[in-house]
Amino acid sequence: MPAFGDDREMFGVIRDRAFLAVSPERLGHVNLYLDQRVLRAGEQLGPAFQDLRAPRPSVLVFADDEPRANFGHPCRYLLFDPESGELHAELPARFPPWGARVPDSLGAFHQPVRPVPTGSLYHVKPELRCPVLFPAGRRYAIFYSGMSNTRHLNDMEFGYRTLVHRYGFAPRDITVLSFNGTTDTQEGVNTIWPGDGTSYQIAVSGPGDRAAFEAAVDALKPRLREDDLLFIHTNNHGDNYGSGSFLCAYPDWGQYLADDFAAKLGELPRYQSLVVLMEQCNAGGFNEPVIKHSTARATSVAAAAVATQSSYASPDGHWDSFARDWFAAQAGHDPYGAALAFNPDANADGKIEAAEAFGYASTIRNPSDSPQFDESSPAGGQVWLGRTYVVWWWWCLILREVLARPYRELPEAEYYARLHKIQPELSKLAAALDDQSAVLRQETAALVGELVAGSFGRAASGSGDRAPR
C-alpha cells in the first residue's frame, strides 16, 4: 500500500489511474473530472433518484461519456481509495455528481470534447420579411428550463425574440421560468447573447421548477379564451428513468414527470391552439400524454429526441441543435442572422406551420438527435403563430418595399416595436383586401375554368368552378 506524501501526490496518482482506465479508442470522446476531496462513506452522489452513494471513503472521478449530450446520458462515477489510490468502484449513472453549481473542488483534467462555447462570431442583419398579422385571439407563451446551462438560456432567448419581434407576442403574456429565476445558469452569470452580441432581452420571472410552471398554468385558467393560442417551450435536461420521461427541475435535478406535466395542462379551459416544443433528453415521452390531456382544439408537440434517446448541443456550444433550428424556421434566419438552409414554407402560403418548423429542424438536424412530432389532428400540425390571410404574396411586396429603409436604419427591437404599433391598421387593410380578393378569385376561377374547358373539353369538367384554396 503506497504512503502518499501529501494530497497532491494522491490526486496525481488517481488522475493517472482514471486516465488509464479509459479504453484507448474512447480517450478522445470521454471527459474526466476530479473532485479534490475525500467523500464520506454513505455520501450521496448526484440526484437522489439515482440512489447512488459512496460505499466507503472515496475520491471521485466523474467520467462524462457523452459530453455533447444533454443529461440524462451515460456517465460514470469512478471511486478511488484515498489510501492506496486504487479504483474500487465504477458506478453507472445518468446525471453529474453536482447540483445547481459545479463545486469548486471539481475540475476537468482530461477534456478532449470541450463544452465551452466558441468565442466571438459574426452577425448579419437578417433579410427583411413580410410582417406577420396578429390573429383575433390572444397568444400566450411559457418557457421552462430547470437546471439551465448557458446554451439552454440562449435557445430561449432566440425563441423569446422570435415571438416578440417576429410574431408580436406581448411580453406581458410570456412567462419565463429558468434556473434560479434569473439569467444565471450552471456556468454562472450571463449578460450578452451570442446571437448578435447584445444584452439578453428575455425577462425571467421565476425559477425552473414544477411549482413555478404549475403556477403559470393556473394563472392562465381565468384568462384563456376560445380563440387563444398557447405556446410552450421546455429546455434544459430530462431523462426516462424509472417512472418514464421527465423534465429536470432546479435546484437538484428534480423530476417533473410527463404524466404530471400533461395532467396540469389538462386543467386549462377550452381554447384554440397549443404548440409545444421540447428540447430536453427523452422529450418524446411527453408527446402522447400532452396530446391526450390537451384541452386545445388543435395541438402539436415537437420533441428533439424520442423517449429513449438524448438530445444534443450544437458543435459551437452555444445552442441545442433542435430548438435552435425550430426557432430559426419560425424566425426566417439562424441566431446569427444568416439565411436558412432552405425555405421551410413547404406549401408556399406565407406562414410557417408547426409541422413545417418541425420538418425544417428535422431535415437539417444534428445526426445524434432523434426528433419526434405528434399532432392531435391534421389541424394541429397546421397551427402557426400569426394570422392567416389571403393576399400575402403581393401584400408582402408592398410592405417590404416601404419598410426596407426603416428596417435597415433602426435597431431590430425598435423597428418591431414601431411596426407592431400600426398592426391594427394593417389588419384592417388586410381584411378588406381579403374580402375583395376572395370575390376576384371566384370571378377569375370561373373565367379560367371556361378557357380550360374550351381547350380540354370534358377532361376539365368541374375543375374550374371552384375558387382555389
C-alpha positions as CSV (number, residue, x, y, z in Angstrom):
1,M,0.0,0.0,0.0
2,P,1.6,3.3,-1.1
3,A,2.1,6.0,1.5
4,F,1.3,9.3,-0.2
5,G,3.4,12.2,0.9
6,D,0.5,14.6,0.6
7,D,-2.9,15.1,-1.1
8,R,-1.3,16.5,-4.2
9,E,0.6,13.2,-4.8
10,M,-2.5,11.2,-4.1
11,F,-4.7,13.1,-6.5
12,G,-1.9,12.9,-9.2
13,V,-1.9,9.1,-8.9
14,I,-5.7,8.9,-9.1
15,R,-5.7,11.1,-12.2
16,D,-3.2,8.8,-13.9
17,R,-5.2,5.7,-13.0
18,A,-8.5,7.2,-14.1
19,F,-7.0,8.1,-17.4
20,L,-5.6,4.6,-17.9
21,A,-9.0,3.1,-17.0
22,V,-10.5,4.6,-20.2
23,S,-10.0,2.4,-23.3
24,P,-7.7,3.8,-25.9
25,E,-10.5,4.1,-28.5
26,R,-12.6,6.1,-26.1
27,L,-9.9,8.5,-24.9
28,G,-10.8,11.1,-27.5
29,H,-14.5,11.1,-26.5
30,V,-14.6,11.0,-22.7
31,N,-14.1,14.0,-20.4
32,L,-12.7,13.3,-16.9
33,Y,-13.2,15.5,-13.8
34,L,-11.5,15.0,-10.4
35,D,-13.2,16.1,-7.2
36,Q,-10.3,17.0,-4.9
37,R,-11.8,16.0,-1.6
38,V,-12.5,12.7,0.2
39,L,-16.1,11.6,0.1
40,R,-17.6,10.3,3.3
41,A,-18.9,6.7,3.4
42,G,-22.6,6.8,2.5
43,E,-22.4,10.3,0.9
44,Q,-25.0,10.8,-1.8
45,L,-23.6,11.0,-5.4
46,G,-25.7,13.0,-7.9
47,P,-29.5,13.3,-7.8
48,A,-31.3,11.5,-5.1
49,F,-33.4,9.4,-7.6
50,Q,-30.3,7.7,-8.8
51,D,-29.8,6.3,-5.3
52,L,-26.0,6.2,-5.6
53,R,-23.8,6.6,-2.6
54,A,-20.1,6.2,-1.8
55,P,-19.8,2.7,-0.2
56,R,-16.7,3.9,1.8
57,P,-14.4,6.9,1.9
58,S,-13.5,7.7,-1.7
59,V,-12.1,10.1,-4.1
60,L,-14.4,10.7,-7.1
61,V,-13.5,11.0,-10.8
62,F,-16.5,11.8,-12.9
63,A,-16.4,10.3,-16.4
64,D,-18.7,12.0,-18.9
65,D,-19.1,9.5,-21.7
66,E,-21.2,11.8,-24.0
67,P,-20.1,15.4,-23.3
68,R,-22.2,17.0,-26.1
69,A,-25.4,15.4,-25.0
70,N,-27.9,16.9,-22.5
71,F,-28.4,15.0,-19.3
72,G,-29.5,12.3,-18.7
73,H,-27.0,10.4,-20.7
74,P,-24.5,7.7,-19.9
75,C,-21.8,8.7,-17.5
76,R,-19.8,7.0,-14.6
77,Y,-18.6,7.7,-11.1
78,L,-15.2,6.2,-10.6
79,L,-14.4,5.8,-6.9
80,F,-10.8,5.5,-5.7
81,D,-9.4,4.6,-2.4
82,P,-7.7,7.7,-0.8
83,E,-5.1,5.5,1.0
84,S,-4.0,3.2,-1.9
85,G,-5.2,5.2,-4.9
86,E,-6.8,2.0,-6.3
87,L,-10.1,2.1,-8.2
88,H,-12.6,0.2,-6.0
89,A,-15.9,1.0,-7.7
90,E,-17.3,2.1,-11.0
91,L,-20.9,3.3,-10.8
92,P,-23.0,3.7,-14.0
93,A,-25.0,7.0,-13.8
94,R,-27.2,9.3,-15.9
95,F,-26.5,12.7,-14.3
96,P,-23.4,14.5,-13.0
97,P,-22.4,14.4,-9.3
98,W,-23.3,18.0,-8.6
99,G,-26.3,20.2,-8.0
100,A,-27.1,23.6,-9.4
101,R,-23.4,24.6,-9.4
102,V,-20.3,22.7,-10.2
103,P,-18.4,22.6,-6.9
104,D,-15.0,24.5,-6.7
105,S,-13.4,21.2,-5.7
106,L,-14.2,19.6,-9.0
107,G,-12.3,20.3,-12.2
108,A,-11.6,18.8,-15.6
109,F,-8.2,17.2,-16.2
110,H,-8.9,15.4,-19.4
111,Q,-11.3,17.2,-21.8
112,P,-11.0,16.2,-25.4
113,V,-14.6,17.3,-26.0
114,R,-14.9,20.9,-24.9
115,P,-18.4,22.0,-24.0
116,V,-17.1,25.6,-23.6
117,P,-18.7,27.8,-26.4
118,T,-16.6,29.3,-29.1
119,G,-15.6,33.0,-29.0
120,S,-16.9,35.9,-31.0
121,L,-19.0,35.0,-34.0
122,Y,-20.1,37.3,-36.8
123,H,-23.7,38.5,-37.0
124,V,-25.5,39.9,-40.0
125,K,-28.9,41.7,-40.0
126,P,-31.5,39.2,-41.3
127,E,-33.3,39.7,-44.6
128,L,-36.4,41.7,-44.2
129,R,-39.5,39.5,-44.2
130,C,-43.2,40.3,-44.7
131,P,-44.8,41.4,-41.4
132,V,-47.0,38.9,-39.6
133,L,-50.5,40.0,-38.9
134,F,-51.9,39.3,-35.4
135,P,-54.7,36.8,-35.1
136,A,-58.0,37.6,-33.5
137,G,-57.3,35.6,-30.3
138,R,-54.7,36.4,-27.7
139,R,-51.4,34.5,-27.7
140,Y,-49.6,33.3,-24.6
141,A,-46.3,31.5,-24.0
142,I,-44.5,29.7,-21.2
143,F,-40.7,29.0,-21.4
144,Y,-39.3,26.5,-18.9
145,S,-35.7,25.4,-18.2
146,G,-34.8,23.9,-14.9
147,M,-31.1,23.0,-14.5
148,S,-30.1,25.5,-17.2
149,N,-26.8,25.6,-19.0
150,T,-26.0,28.8,-20.9
151,R,-26.9,27.1,-24.2
152,H,-30.4,26.5,-22.9
153,L,-30.8,30.1,-22.0
154,N,-29.5,31.1,-25.4
155,D,-32.2,28.8,-27.1
156,M,-34.9,30.5,-25.0
157,E,-33.6,34.0,-25.9
158,F,-33.8,33.2,-29.6
159,G,-37.3,31.9,-29.1
160,Y,-38.3,34.9,-27.0
161,R,-37.0,37.4,-29.6
162,T,-38.8,35.4,-32.4
163,L,-42.1,35.5,-30.5
164,V,-41.9,39.2,-29.5
165,H,-40.3,40.7,-32.6
166,R,-41.4,38.5,-35.5
167,Y,-44.8,37.4,-34.2
168,G,-45.7,40.3,-31.9
169,F,-46.4,38.4,-28.8
170,A,-46.9,40.8,-25.9
171,P,-44.0,40.4,-23.4
172,R,-46.6,40.5,-20.6
173,D,-48.2,37.3,-22.0
174,I,-44.9,35.4,-21.9
175,T,-43.8,33.7,-18.7
176,V,-40.2,32.6,-18.5
177,L,-39.1,30.2,-15.8
178,S,-35.4,29.4,-15.7
179,F,-32.8,28.1,-13.2
180,N,-32.9,30.3,-10.1
181,G,-35.3,32.9,-11.5
182,T,-32.6,35.0,-13.3
183,T,-30.4,34.7,-16.4
184,D,-27.8,32.8,-14.3
185,T,-27.0,29.2,-15.3
186,Q,-24.8,26.4,-14.1
187,E,-21.9,28.2,-15.8
188,G,-22.6,31.4,-13.9
189,V,-23.9,34.9,-14.7
190,N,-24.9,35.7,-18.3
191,T,-25.3,39.2,-19.8
192,I,-24.5,39.0,-23.5
193,W,-26.4,36.8,-26.0
194,P,-24.1,35.3,-28.6
195,G,-26.5,35.7,-31.4
196,D,-25.9,39.3,-32.1
197,G,-23.7,40.3,-29.1
198,T,-26.4,42.4,-27.4
199,S,-27.8,42.1,-23.9
200,Y,-30.4,39.4,-23.2
201,Q,-33.9,40.7,-23.7
202,I,-35.7,37.7,-22.1
203,A,-37.4,38.6,-18.9
204,V,-37.1,35.7,-16.4
205,S,-40.0,35.8,-14.0
206,G,-39.4,32.7,-11.9
207,P,-37.3,29.6,-11.2
208,G,-37.3,26.5,-13.3
209,D,-39.3,24.2,-11.1
210,R,-42.6,22.4,-11.0
211,A,-44.3,24.8,-8.6
212,A,-43.5,27.8,-10.8
213,F,-44.7,26.0,-14.0
214,E,-47.9,25.0,-12.4
215,A,-48.5,28.5,-11.0
216,A,-48.0,29.8,-14.6
217,V,-50.7,27.4,-15.9
218,D,-53.0,28.3,-13.0
219,A,-52.6,32.0,-13.9
220,L,-53.9,31.2,-17.4
221,K,-57.0,29.5,-16.3
222,P,-59.2,32.6,-16.0
223,R,-57.5,34.3,-19.0
224,L,-57.7,31.7,-21.8
225,R,-60.5,32.2,-24.3
226,E,-61.9,30.2,-27.2
227,D,-59.7,31.9,-29.9
228,D,-56.5,31.9,-27.9
229,L,-53.2,30.2,-28.6
230,L,-50.6,28.8,-26.1
231,F,-47.0,28.1,-27.0
232,I,-44.9,26.1,-24.5
233,H,-41.1,25.6,-24.9
234,T,-39.3,23.3,-22.5
235,N,-35.5,23.1,-22.4
236,N,-32.5,22.0,-20.2
237,H,-32.3,18.4,-19.1
238,G,-34.5,15.3,-18.8
239,D,-34.5,11.5,-18.9
240,N,-36.5,8.4,-19.0
241,Y,-35.6,7.0,-15.6
242,G,-37.8,4.6,-13.7
243,S,-41.2,6.2,-14.0
244,G,-41.0,7.4,-17.6
245,S,-39.8,10.6,-19.2
246,F,-39.3,13.7,-17.0
247,L,-38.1,17.3,-17.1
248,C,-35.4,18.3,-14.6
249,A,-36.2,21.0,-12.1
250,Y,-34.0,23.5,-10.2
251,P,-32.1,23.2,-7.9
252,D,-31.3,19.4,-7.6
253,W,-32.2,17.7,-10.9
254,G,-35.8,17.1,-9.6
255,Q,-38.1,15.0,-11.7
256,Y,-41.2,16.6,-13.3
257,L,-42.8,13.6,-14.9
258,A,-44.5,13.7,-18.3
259,D,-47.8,12.5,-17.0
260,D,-47.9,15.1,-14.2
261,F,-46.9,17.9,-16.7
262,A,-49.6,16.8,-19.2
263,A,-52.3,16.5,-16.5
264,K,-51.6,20.0,-15.4
265,L,-52.2,21.3,-19.0
266,G,-55.4,19.3,-18.9
267,E,-56.8,21.6,-16.2
268,L,-56.9,24.5,-18.7
269,P,-60.3,25.6,-20.2
270,R,-61.1,25.1,-23.8
271,Y,-59.0,27.2,-26.2
272,Q,-58.0,27.2,-29.9
273,S,-54.4,26.0,-30.2
274,L,-51.5,24.5,-28.3
275,V,-48.0,24.4,-29.8
276,V,-45.3,22.6,-27.7
277,L,-41.6,22.5,-28.5
278,M,-39.4,20.3,-26.2
279,E,-35.6,20.2,-26.3
280,Q,-34.7,18.0,-23.3
281,C,-33.5,14.4,-23.5
282,N,-36.2,11.8,-23.9
283,A,-38.7,14.5,-24.6
284,G,-40.7,12.2,-26.9
285,G,-42.1,10.6,-23.9
286,F,-44.2,13.7,-23.4
287,N,-45.8,13.7,-26.8
288,E,-48.6,11.2,-26.2
289,P,-49.6,12.5,-22.7
290,V,-49.7,16.1,-23.8
291,I,-51.9,15.2,-26.8
292,K,-54.1,13.1,-24.6
293,H,-54.7,15.8,-21.9
294,S,-54.7,18.9,-24.1
295,T,-57.9,21.0,-24.0
296,A,-57.0,22.9,-27.2
297,R,-58.9,22.2,-30.3
298,A,-55.6,21.7,-32.2
299,T,-52.4,20.5,-30.6
300,S,-48.9,19.7,-31.8
301,V,-45.8,18.5,-30.0
302,A,-42.3,18.6,-31.4
303,A,-39.6,16.8,-29.4
304,A,-35.8,16.8,-30.0
305,A,-35.5,13.2,-29.1
306,V,-37.7,10.1,-28.7
307,A,-38.4,8.8,-25.3
308,T,-35.3,6.5,-25.2
309,Q,-32.7,8.9,-26.6
310,S,-30.7,12.0,-25.5
311,S,-30.8,15.4,-27.2
312,Y,-27.5,17.2,-28.2
313,A,-25.8,20.5,-28.2
314,S,-24.7,22.3,-31.4
315,P,-21.0,21.9,-32.4
316,D,-20.2,25.6,-31.4
317,G,-21.5,25.0,-27.9
318,H,-23.9,28.0,-27.9
319,W,-27.2,26.2,-28.6
320,D,-29.1,23.0,-28.6
321,S,-29.4,22.0,-32.2
322,F,-33.1,21.1,-32.5
323,A,-34.5,24.1,-30.6
324,R,-32.2,26.5,-32.5
325,D,-33.4,25.1,-35.8
326,W,-37.1,25.1,-34.9
327,F,-36.9,28.7,-33.9
328,A,-34.8,29.5,-37.0
329,A,-37.6,28.2,-39.2
330,Q,-40.1,30.5,-37.4
331,A,-37.7,33.5,-37.5
332,G,-36.6,33.0,-41.1
333,H,-32.9,33.1,-40.2
334,D,-30.5,31.5,-37.8
335,P,-29.4,33.1,-34.5
336,Y,-26.6,34.9,-36.3
337,G,-28.9,36.4,-38.9
338,A,-27.8,34.0,-41.7
339,A,-30.2,32.6,-44.3
340,L,-31.8,29.2,-43.7
341,A,-30.7,26.0,-45.5
342,F,-34.0,26.1,-47.4
343,N,-37.4,27.7,-47.2
344,P,-39.4,25.8,-44.6
345,D,-42.7,27.1,-46.1
346,A,-43.4,23.9,-47.9
347,N,-46.8,24.8,-49.3
348,A,-45.8,28.4,-50.1
349,D,-48.7,30.0,-48.3
350,G,-46.6,32.6,-46.4
351,K,-46.8,31.0,-43.0
352,I,-44.6,28.6,-41.1
353,E,-46.9,26.0,-39.6
354,A,-45.9,23.8,-36.6
355,A,-45.3,20.8,-38.9
356,E,-43.2,22.9,-41.3
357,A,-41.0,24.2,-38.4
358,F,-40.5,20.6,-37.3
359,G,-39.8,19.5,-40.9
360,Y,-37.1,22.1,-41.2
361,A,-35.4,21.2,-37.8
362,S,-35.7,17.5,-38.5
363,T,-34.2,17.8,-42.0
364,I,-31.1,19.6,-41.0
365,R,-30.9,18.0,-37.6
366,N,-27.9,17.1,-35.5
367,P,-27.4,13.5,-36.6
368,S,-27.3,12.5,-32.9
369,D,-30.8,13.8,-32.3
370,S,-34.0,11.7,-33.0
371,P,-36.8,14.2,-33.5
372,Q,-40.4,13.2,-33.0
373,F,-43.6,15.0,-34.0
374,D,-47.2,14.3,-33.0
375,E,-50.5,16.2,-33.6
376,S,-54.0,15.9,-32.3
377,S,-55.3,16.0,-35.9
378,P,-54.1,17.5,-39.2
379,A,-55.2,20.8,-37.8
380,G,-52.6,20.5,-35.0
381,G,-49.7,20.5,-37.5
382,Q,-51.2,23.4,-39.4
383,V,-51.2,25.8,-36.4
384,W,-49.0,28.8,-36.8
385,L,-48.2,31.7,-34.6
386,G,-49.8,34.5,-36.7
387,R,-53.0,35.2,-38.6
388,T,-53.9,33.6,-41.9
389,Y,-54.7,36.0,-44.7
390,V,-55.3,35.5,-48.5
391,V,-53.3,38.2,-50.3
392,W,-50.0,37.8,-48.7
393,W,-48.0,37.4,-51.9
394,W,-48.5,40.9,-53.3
395,W,-49.4,42.5,-49.9
396,C,-46.0,41.4,-48.8
397,L,-44.3,43.0,-51.8
398,I,-45.9,46.4,-51.0
399,L,-44.9,46.2,-47.3
400,R,-41.4,45.1,-47.9
401,E,-40.8,48.0,-50.3
402,V,-42.0,50.7,-47.9
403,L,-40.4,49.0,-44.8
404,A,-37.0,48.4,-46.3
405,R,-35.5,51.7,-45.2
406,P,-36.7,51.8,-41.5
407,Y,-35.7,48.2,-41.2
408,R,-32.2,48.9,-42.4
409,E,-31.7,52.0,-40.3
410,L,-33.3,51.1,-36.9
411,P,-32.2,48.5,-34.3
412,E,-34.2,45.3,-34.6
413,A,-36.1,45.8,-31.3
414,E,-37.1,49.4,-32.1
415,Y,-38.1,48.5,-35.7
416,Y,-40.5,45.8,-34.5
417,A,-41.9,47.9,-31.7
418,R,-42.8,50.6,-34.2
419,L,-44.2,48.1,-36.7
420,H,-46.4,46.5,-34.1
421,K,-48.0,49.9,-33.2
422,I,-49.6,50.0,-36.7
423,Q,-50.7,46.4,-36.6
424,P,-54.4,47.3,-36.0
425,E,-54.5,49.5,-39.1
426,L,-52.6,46.9,-41.2
427,S,-55.0,44.2,-40.1
428,K,-58.0,46.3,-41.2
429,L,-56.4,46.9,-44.6
430,A,-55.6,43.2,-45.0
431,A,-59.1,42.2,-44.0
432,A,-60.6,44.5,-46.6
433,L,-58.2,43.2,-49.3
434,D,-59.0,39.6,-48.3
435,D,-62.7,40.2,-49.0
436,Q,-62.1,41.9,-52.3
437,S,-59.5,39.2,-53.2
438,A,-61.9,36.4,-52.5
439,V,-64.5,37.9,-54.9
440,L,-61.9,38.5,-57.6
441,R,-60.6,34.9,-57.2
442,Q,-64.0,33.4,-57.7
443,E,-64.6,35.5,-60.8
444,T,-61.1,34.7,-62.2
445,A,-61.5,31.0,-61.4
446,A,-64.8,30.9,-63.4
447,L,-63.1,32.6,-66.4
448,V,-60.1,30.3,-66.3
449,G,-62.4,27.4,-66.0
450,E,-64.2,28.4,-69.2
451,L,-61.0,28.8,-71.0
452,V,-59.7,25.4,-69.9
453,A,-63.0,23.7,-70.7
454,G,-62.9,25.2,-74.2
455,S,-59.4,23.7,-74.8
456,F,-59.7,20.4,-72.9
457,G,-63.4,19.8,-73.1
458,R,-64.8,17.2,-70.7
459,A,-61.4,16.4,-69.3
460,A,-61.6,19.7,-67.4
461,S,-65.3,19.4,-66.5
462,G,-65.9,20.6,-62.9
463,S,-62.3,21.7,-62.4
464,G,-62.8,25.4,-62.9
465,D,-66.0,26.1,-60.9
466,R,-64.3,26.4,-57.5
467,A,-62.0,29.1,-56.1
468,P,-58.6,27.8,-55.2
469,R,-57.9,27.3,-51.6
